[in-house]
Amino acid sequence: MDAQLISRLTEQGLDIVPDMDLSTLSSLGTGGKAECLATPHHIGQLVALLDTAREHGIPVTVIGSLTNTLVSDEGIEGIVISTKGIRGIVIKGDLLTAYAGERLDEVINKAIGHNLSGLEELGGIPGTVGGATFGNAGANGTEISTHFFYSDYITKDGRIRRMPAYSDAFSYRHSPFTDDDIILSTAFRLIPNRDSAESRKRKEHFKQLRIERGQFRYPSAGSFFRNPPLLSAGRLIDEAGMKGFVHKGAMVSPYHANFIVNAGGATSRDIWELSQIVLAAVEKKFNITLEYEIRLLGKFE
């Protein structure tokens, strides 16, 4: 990118890092460089940044905490916008509004601290509110959509809009937002609960289950594939003989078959190649084509 443009963006108060190594941000520890990483700290900065990118014809990629994403080793051209700097939590009665850059785990803690419950089953899910909302993250019978009230977001043409809750707008690991939408904040309608100690105990219980299942023993991006209807992707992968399978520096986790992990020195290409091997094994044995749950950024084919 042009040095003058980078200087102009920096003068606007944005954190700008040219040639940012995204592997240092990724939960997998892999990936190439962002031509330019920009971190706005409020919505006004984000809107101005998007206007500048459109004005100069610069491609834009939006990321959260890169906990459910595989970034190509070839990197990402243009401006990569991190929403991690757009933070804040506002609570009014039973309505909790969290900005996109807030960590989901911290939002749950804040809710519990204000005697609001409903999100405890999501305890331990890494990532930000923006990413969790976009992917309708879920665990233990609860999804983001369970208590979703509305989200404010920016459309491709730069307009700020509000997405209210519709009964059929969300489905398993799917939300009504498109890849061109940028989620700014999400409001949750929660349940008043005077027993905050019990809520915190429940939240930590579900978080501990993740630890005991080995979900944090290796760098990972969480569940790699979506569960087919009425089936478990992890069980299919296990029964296809892929649990613990190693390909170069990547491995199908021996603790959770739906995790593809960095076993040491893996590249994004290693992880993607292993995912293709897994897909082929499951399709061969069960005639079922798994779909990616993680987000692929950049070139892999």
C-alpha positions in Angstrom: 0.0 0.0 0.0 1.0 3.6 -0.6 3.1 5.0 2.3 1.2 8.3 2.1 -2.1 6.5 2.5 -0.8 4.6 5.5 0.4 7.8 7.1 -3.0 9.4 6.5 -4.8 6.5 8.2 -2.4 6.7 11.1 -3.1 10.4 11.5 -6.8 9.5 11.9 -5.9 7.6 15.1 -6.0 4.1 13.7 -3.5 1.5 14.7 -1.8 0.6 11.4 0.8 -2.2 10.9 2.1 -2.8 7.4 3.1 -6.4 6.5 1.6 -7.8 9.7 2.4 -11.5 10.3 -1.0 -12.9 11.0 0.4 -16.2 12.4 1.1 -14.2 15.6 -2.6 -13.5 15.9 -4.0 -16.8 14.8 -5.1 -19.4 17.3 -3.5 -22.0 15.0 -0.2 -20.1 14.8 -0.1 -20.2 11.0 -0.8 -17.9 8.1 1.0 -15.3 6.0 1.1 -11.5 6.2 -1.6 -8.9 5.9 -0.5 -6.2 3.5 -1.8 -3.7 6.0 -3.5 -4.5 9.4 -5.8 -1.7 10.7 -7.4 -1.6 14.1 -10.1 1.0 14.6 -11.2 1.8 18.2 -14.7 3.1 17.5 -17.3 2.9 14.9 -16.5 6.3 13.4 -13.0 5.2 12.7 -14.2 2.0 11.1 -16.7 3.9 8.8 -14.0 6.3 7.7 -11.6 3.5 7.0 -14.1 1.7 4.9 -14.8 4.9 3.0 -11.1 5.4 2.3 -10.8 1.8 1.1 -13.7 2.3 -1.3 -12.3 5.6 -2.5 -9.0 4.0 -3.4 -10.3 0.6 -4.6 -8.5 -1.3 -1.9 -9.8 -4.7 -1.0 -11.0 -5.1 2.6 -11.0 -8.2 4.8 -12.5 -8.1 8.3 -11.3 -10.4 11.1 -12.0 -10.8 14.8 -9.6 -12.8 17.0 -8.7 -15.4 14.3 -9.8 -18.2 16.6 -12.1 -19.9 14.1 -10.1 -19.0 10.9 -7.4 -20.6 8.7 -5.3 -17.9 7.0 -3.5 -18.8 3.8 0.3 -18.9 3.9 0.2 -16.5 1.0 -1.3 -13.8 3.1 -4.1 -11.3 2.4 -3.9 -8.3 0.1 -5.3 -4.9 0.8 -6.5 -3.8 4.3 -7.2 -6.3 6.9 -9.5 -4.7 9.5 -9.4 -6.1 13.1 -12.6 -5.4 15.1 -10.9 -6.3 18.3 -10.5 -2.6 19.2 -14.2 -1.9 19.0 -15.2 -2.8 22.6 -17.7 -2.0 25.2 -20.6 -3.6 27.1 -23.8 -1.8 28.1 -26.4 -3.4 30.3 -29.9 -2.0 30.8 -32.3 -4.2 32.7 -32.2 -7.7 31.1 -30.7 -6.4 27.8 -26.9 -6.7 27.4 -25.3 -5.1 24.4 -21.7 -6.0 23.5 -19.5 -4.5 20.8 -18.0 -6.8 18.2 -14.5 -6.8 19.7 -15.5 -8.0 23.1 -14.4 -11.5 24.0 -17.4 -13.8 24.4 -16.1 -15.2 27.6 -15.8 -11.8 29.1 -19.4 -10.9 28.1 -20.6 -14.0 29.9 -18.7 -13.0 33.0 -20.1 -9.5 32.8 -23.7 -10.8 32.5 -23.2 -13.1 35.5 -21.8 -10.2 37.5 -25.1 -8.3 36.8 -27.3 -11.2 37.7 -28.2 -12.1 34.2 -28.0 -15.7 32.9 -28.5 -17.6 29.7 -25.1 -17.7 28.2 -23.3 -20.0 30.7 -23.3 -23.0 28.3 -21.1 -21.0 26.0 -18.4 -20.7 28.6 -14.9 -21.3 27.2 -15.7 -20.6 23.6 -12.8 -18.5 22.3 -13.3 -15.5 20.1 -15.2 -12.3 19.9 -18.9 -11.3 19.9 -18.7 -10.3 16.2 -17.4 -13.7 15.1 -19.6 -15.7 17.4 -22.7 -13.8 16.1 -21.7 -14.3 12.5 -21.2 -18.0 12.9 -24.1 -18.5 15.4 -21.6 -20.1 17.8 -23.0 -22.7 20.1 -22.4 -25.4 22.7 -24.3 -27.6 25.2 -27.7 -26.9 23.6 -27.3 -23.1 23.6 -26.5 -20.9 20.6 -25.9 -17.2 20.1 -29.4 -17.1 18.5 -31.0 -18.4 21.7 -30.8 -15.0 23.4 -30.1 -12.8 20.3 -32.2 -9.6 20.3 -30.6 -7.6 17.5 -27.3 -6.7 15.9 -26.1 -3.4 14.4 -24.0 -3.9 11.3 -22.4 -2.2 8.3 -23.5 -3.3 4.8 -21.2 -3.5 1.8 -22.3 0.0 0.7 -21.4 1.5 4.0 -24.8 1.8 5.6 -25.4 1.1 9.3 -28.4 -1.2 9.8 -30.0 -3.2 12.5 -30.8 -6.9 12.2 -33.7 -7.8 14.6 -34.4 -11.3 15.8 -36.4 -13.4 13.4 -37.4 -16.9 14.3 -36.0 -18.4 11.1 -33.0 -16.1 10.5 -30.6 -18.3 12.3 -29.8 -22.0 12.0 -27.1 -24.4 13.0 -23.8 -22.4 12.7 -25.5 -20.0 10.3 -26.7 -16.4 10.7 -28.5 -14.0 8.4 -25.3 -11.9 7.8 -23.3 -12.1 4.6 -19.6 -12.1 4.1 -19.9 -8.4 3.2 -21.5 -7.4 6.4 -19.5 -6.1 9.4 -21.1 -6.7 12.7 -20.7 -3.8 15.1 -22.6 -5.0 18.2 -25.0 -7.6 19.4 -27.7 -7.2 22.0 -28.8 -10.2 24.1 -32.1 -10.5 26.0 -31.1 -12.5 29.1 -32.7 -14.0 32.1 -32.6 -12.2 35.5 -31.1 -14.5 38.1 -30.3 -13.6 41.7 -28.0 -16.6 42.2 -25.0 -15.4 40.3 -22.8 -17.8 42.2 -24.6 -20.8 40.7 -24.5 -19.2 37.2 -20.7 -18.7 37.5 -20.4 -22.3 38.7 -22.3 -23.5 35.6 -20.2 -21.4 33.2 -16.9 -22.7 34.7 -18.3 -26.2 34.5 -18.8 -26.0 30.8 -15.4 -24.3 30.4 -13.7 -27.1 32.4 -15.3 -29.7 30.2 -13.5 -28.2 27.2 -10.2 -28.4 29.0 -10.8 -32.0 30.1 -11.6 -32.9 26.5 -8.2 -31.7 25.5 -9.5 -28.8 23.4 -6.7 -26.5 24.4 -3.7 -28.9 24.4 -2.7 -27.9 20.8 -3.1 -24.8 18.8 -6.5 -25.1 17.0 -9.3 -23.3 15.4 -12.0 -25.2 17.3 -14.4 -27.5 15.4 -13.2 -27.7 11.8 -16.4 -29.1 10.2 -20.1 -28.6 10.8 -22.1 -31.5 12.1 -24.4 -33.1 9.4 -28.1 -33.3 10.4 -28.5 -35.7 13.3 -24.9 -36.7 13.1 -21.6 -35.9 14.7 -18.7 -34.8 12.5 -16.2 -35.8 15.1 -17.7 -39.3 15.3 -17.7 -39.7 11.5 -14.0 -38.7 11.4 -13.2 -41.0 14.2 -15.0 -44.0 12.6 -13.3 -43.2 9.3 -10.0 -43.9 11.0 -8.7 -40.4 11.0 -8.5 -39.6 14.7 -4.8 -38.9 15.6 -3.8 -38.9 11.9 -0.7 -36.8 11.2 0.1 -35.0 8.0 3.4 -33.0 8.0 3.0 -30.6 11.0 -0.8 -31.0 11.2 -2.8 -33.6 13.1 -6.4 -34.7 13.7 -6.6 -34.2 17.5 -6.4 -37.5 19.4 -8.8 -35.9 22.0 -11.5 -34.5 19.6 -11.6 -35.8 16.1 -13.3 -32.6 14.7 -10.2 -30.6 15.7 -7.4 -30.3 13.2 -4.4 -28.9 15.2 -1.0 -27.6 14.8 1.1 -30.4 16.2 4.3 -28.5 15.8 5.6 -26.5 12.9 2.5 -26.8 10.8 1.7 -24.4 8.0 -1.8 -23.4 6.9 -1.2 -25.5 3.8 -0.4 -28.5 6.0 -3.7 -28.0 7.9 -5.7 -27.4 4.8 -4.2 -30.5 3.1 -5.1 -32.6 6.1 -8.6 -31.3 6.1 -8.9 -32.4 2.5 -7.7 -35.9 3.4 -10.3 -36.0 6.2 -13.1 -34.9 3.8 -12.1 -37.7 1.4 -11.9 -40.4 4.1 -15.4 -39.5 5.5 -16.9 -39.3 2.0 -15.4 -42.7 1.0 -16.7 -44.5 4.1 -20.1 -42.8 4.6 -20.8 -41.1 1.3 -21.2 -37.9 3.4 -19.5 -34.6 2.4 -18.6 -32.5 5.4 -18.8 -28.8 5.3 -16.2 -26.4 6.8 -17.2 -24.7 10.0 -14.0 -22.6 10.1 -13.5 -19.6 7.9 -10.9 -19.9 5.1 -9.1 -16.6 4.3 -6.9 -16.3 1.3 -5.9 -18.8 -1.4 -5.8 -22.5 -0.8 -6.8 -24.2 -4.0 
